[in-house]
Amino acid sequence: MIKILLDAMGGDGGVSVNVRGACSALAADKDIYLVLTGRKAKIEEELKKNKYDSSRLEIVDCPDVIDMNDIPTEAVKKKGSSLVAGYWMLKKEEDICALVTAGSTGATIVGGQLILGRIRGVKRPALCPAIPNSRGGFTLLCDCGANAECKPVMLCQFAVLASAYAKVGFGIENPKVGLLNNGTEEHKGDPLHQETYKYLSEMSGINFIGNIEGRDIMMGECDVAVSDGFSGNIALKSIEGCGKLVIDVLKKEFKRNIRSKLGYLCVRKTINRMRSQLDFNRFGGALLLGLKKVVVKTHGSSKPETIAASIANAAQIYRNGLVPAVEKLLGEADLDSLIPSEEN
């Protein structure tokens, strides 16, 4: 049985969304056991509205809640909050395998570092979402917001972390790694990206294909797009915004007149398939890579199906051995001997 923690208070939808997602996850995978952290009375109230296997779910009462406006370093001092209590349980209890939260991104990142801890040798954890691409699969974007300022060694480690994720999460034997830059030529970019390009080219254990541009993420030119958190976050939000724009424009055009409405009936199945392929919700949240256990940070506006998908993803990643895979690839890369100490 795989025991997973769910921050039941996290996200815009609060307890209702998290509980519905939890019940869906339990129904989909009989090998999952869930621990919901949060205000017990509210969780129990929502559970009464859903069908679930009570033998595979427990509640840990946590009176406090971390607000999205709380300063992350102060928020992690709230030991009675659903997120922080969850982190301490994840750290102390060996049988708990993963944590899923739709709560504060900043508090999730800080809590991961200060409470749970990083894998030995990892400089900084990185947020790594799976972006739907034109090939029908996903491109992993690492980092998308955890580290606004980076050094070359951090970007090189992101390549290792996401490559391990691609292997255990998607079964990609030799994932192609690209460095997100403002051009594909080797000399493009600022000193950080030029130095990183040089080290990635010399690294063992990863399949580096060179620089990529923002458009290549969704075209599926690589399996892993390495980025600093600042650029990666802008890329991610731009992709999300573009997807919403396309859907909104299509809706308006198909409602324009009777002819367009009739046209929609002819292409409805195609539109639905396209929407399904580009739907971020079908895979869940972003992994916070580099920590000692699996942590999935899903979007604050997540729907119940997103929560369920995040739980399923966390279970799969644990089953397939993400942490050992990261440790193995870090050893093969041997970045300490490749990158001068003053750049670490």
N, C-alpha and C positions, 0 to 999 in steps of 0.2 A: 504494500500500500504506500502510495506517494503522498506525503503530508505537505500541504501548501497553505501558507498564510494569505489571507485576503484582508486588506485594509478596508473594512466595510463602510467607513465614514468618508473615504477619499473621493474626490471628483465633484463635478457640478450636480450630478443626479443624486448624490448621497446614498443613503442606505437602500432605497428602493431599487435603484439600478444595480448596485453591487449584489444584493441578495438574489435578484432575478438571474443575474449572470452566474452566480454561484450555483444556483439550482440547475441551470442548464448544463453547466460543466459537470456536475455530479451525474446527471442523466446520461451524458455523452461518454463518460469514462468511469467504469466501475472500479478502477484501481486508484481513484483519487479520494483523498480524505482532506476536508477543508477545515481550517481554523479561522473563524471570522473575528476580527478584533474591532471593538467599537462599543457603542452604548447598547447594552444587552436588551433593554426593554424595547427599543426601536427595532433592533434586528429581529427579535422574536415576533413583534407585531407584523413585520413584513413577511417573515417566514410563514405565517399563518395563511397568507394569500397564495402560497406556492406549494407545489408538490415536490418532495425531496426525500432522500434516504437519510433519516435522522441518525442512523448508526454511523454515518460517514461525515458528520458535521458537528462541530462544537463552537461555542461562543466564549470569548474571553472579554469580560467587561472592562471597558476603557472609558472613563468619564470625559476625558479631554479630547479636543479636536484641533488639529493644526489648520489654521486659516491660510488661504492662498496669499494673504498679505503679510503673514508672519515672516520675520527675517529668519532665513534658514538656520543660521548658527544659534539663534535663540530658540527656534522651534524645536530643535532636537533635545532641548532641556526639558521638554514636556514629557516626562516619563510615563505619565498616565494617558497619553494620546494614543490613538489606534495605530498610527504609523511607527512611533518610537517604541511602544511596547512590542509591536510586531518585530522590529529589528532586534530587540534584546532577546526575544524568544528564538529568532532565527540564529542568533549568535550562540546561545547557550544550549539549545536542544538539538542534539545530533540528528534526531529522526525527522526534523523539519527540513525540507529540501529547498523551498523557494518562497518568495514573497511577491505578491502582486498588489500594486497600488495605482489609483488614479488621482492621488493627492498631489501636494506641492512638489514640483520638480526639484526645486532647490533643496528642500528638506530631505527628499529621497536621496539626492546625491550626497549631501553632507552626512546624513545618517549612515549611508552605505560605507563611507570612508571612516568616520569616527567611531561607529558602533560595530558594524559587521567586519570591516577591514578588507584590504586589498589582497589579491594573490601576491605571493612573494615575488618581488621584482617589478611589479606593475607601478608605474609612476602616478597615473591618474586613471580612474574609471571613465568610460565613455558611453554615451547614449547611442544606441545603434538600432534604428528602426528599419523595417523591411519595406522598400518602396516598390509598388507594382511596376513592372516594365512591359515594353511592347512585345516581348517574347513569351508572355504569359507567366513569367516567373517573378522573382524579386531581385532587387539590387539593395545590398546592405549599405547604409550611409553611416559612417563612423568617423567623426563624432557629429552630433546634431545639436549640441547645446551645453554640454557639461563643462567644456573647457574653452573659453573664449580666446585665451592666449596659450600658445603651444610652443614647445621646442621640437627640433627634429626627432629626438628620441621618442617623444610622445606620439607623434604621427606614425613613426615606424611601429610602435607598439599597437596603435590602433589597427594597423594592417594585420598584425598577428592576431589580435583579439577577434576581429571580424572574420578573418580567414577560418579560425577555429569554429566560429559560429556558423559560417557557411557550410562547413563540413558536417558538423553534428546536427544542425538544424534543417539543412536542405539536401544533405547527401551529395554535395558537390565535391568531388575528389580532389580537384586541383583548381580552386577558385581564382579567377582572374582579378587582380587588384589594380585599381587606377587611382592616381592622385588628383583630386579635384583642384583645377587651376584655371587661369584665364587664357589658356591656349594649350595645344597638345605638344608643341615643340619643347625640347629638353631645356632650352635656356629661358623659358617663360617663367613668370612669377617673381615674387620678392625673394630676398635671401633665404627666408625660412623654407619656401617651397623648392628653391634650387638645391639647397643643402639636403632636404629630405629626399628629393629625387635621386641624388647621388647615393645616399645610403640605402634606399629601397632597391636600387639597381644592384647593389652588392650583397643584399641580405639572402640568407639561406632559409628555406622553408616556406617562402611565399612566391606566388607567380605574378610578379610585377609586370604590367604591360605598358607603363608610362603615364603621362598626364592625360586627364580627361576633362572635358568641359561640362557645364551644368546640364546641357541637353542630353548628354550621354547616359545620365543616371536612369532616365525612364526609357531610353532606347535599348537598354540592356547590353551596352558595349562591354561592361565588366560585371563581375559578381559582387565586388566590394569597392565602394568609393570612399577613399580616405580623405578626411577634411578636418580642419580646426573647427571647434564648436561654433564660432561666430559665423563663418562662411556656411557651415553645414546647416545651421538653424535657418539662415536666410534661404538657402536652397530648398529645405524641407517646406517652409511656409509658402514659398513661391509655387512649389509643386502642388501643395494642397489648394492654394488659391486658384491656380490654373484649372485644376480639376473641377472645383465648384463653379468657376466661370463657364466652362464648357457645358456642364449640366444645366445651369441657369439659362444660357443662351438657347440650348436645344428646347427647353421647356417653353420659353417665350415664342420661339419660331413655330413650334408645333401647335400652339394655341392661337396663332395669328388669325387664321380664317378657316373656313370649312374645308378648303382644299388641303391645307397643311395638317388638319386633324385627320383627314382620311389618309394622308401620306404616312402619318404616325402609325396607323393601324397596320400598314404594310411592313414597317421596319421595327415594330415594337419589340420583337424577340431579339433583334440585333442590338437595339439600344440597351435592353436589359442585360444582355451578355457583356456589353462594353462596361456598363455600370458595375457589374459584378467583378469584372477583371480589375477595374481601377479602384475598388473599394478597400480602403485602409482597414476597415473594421473586421474584415474576414481573417486577418492574421493576428490582430491584437496590438499590444503596445511595443515599445522599444525596450530591448534588453539593456540593462546597465552593466556593461561588460567590464571585467577586471576585478570583480569582487569574489570573495571566498565561497559564496553560494549564489544561486540564481535569483536575480531580482528583475522584475518586469515593471517598467513604468509606462502605464497606458495614459491616453489623453484624458484631460480633465472633463471633456464633454463626451466621454465614452458612453455607448449604449450597452444594454445587457449582453448583446452578442459579442461586443468588443471585450467585455470583461471575461466572458466564457472562453473566447478565443485566446486571451492572454493567459488564462489558467491552463488551457490545453497546451499552449506553447511552452510554458514554464515546465510542465510535466514532461513533455517530449525532450526538451533541452537537458533536463536532469537525467532522464533515462539514457540519453546518448552520451553523457559524460562531458559536458562543456568545460568544467574547470580542469580536469586532467588533460583535455585537448589543448587548452590554453597553455598550461605548464609545459607540455611537450614542445609546442611550437616556439615558446619563448626560449627554451633551451637550445633548439636548433638554430634560432636566429642569432643568439650570442651577441646581443647588441652592445654589451659592455666592451667587448674587444673591437667592435666595428666603429663605434662613435666615441670620440675623445671625451674624457671625463668632464671637461669644462662645458660641454654641450649637454650633459645629462641633468 
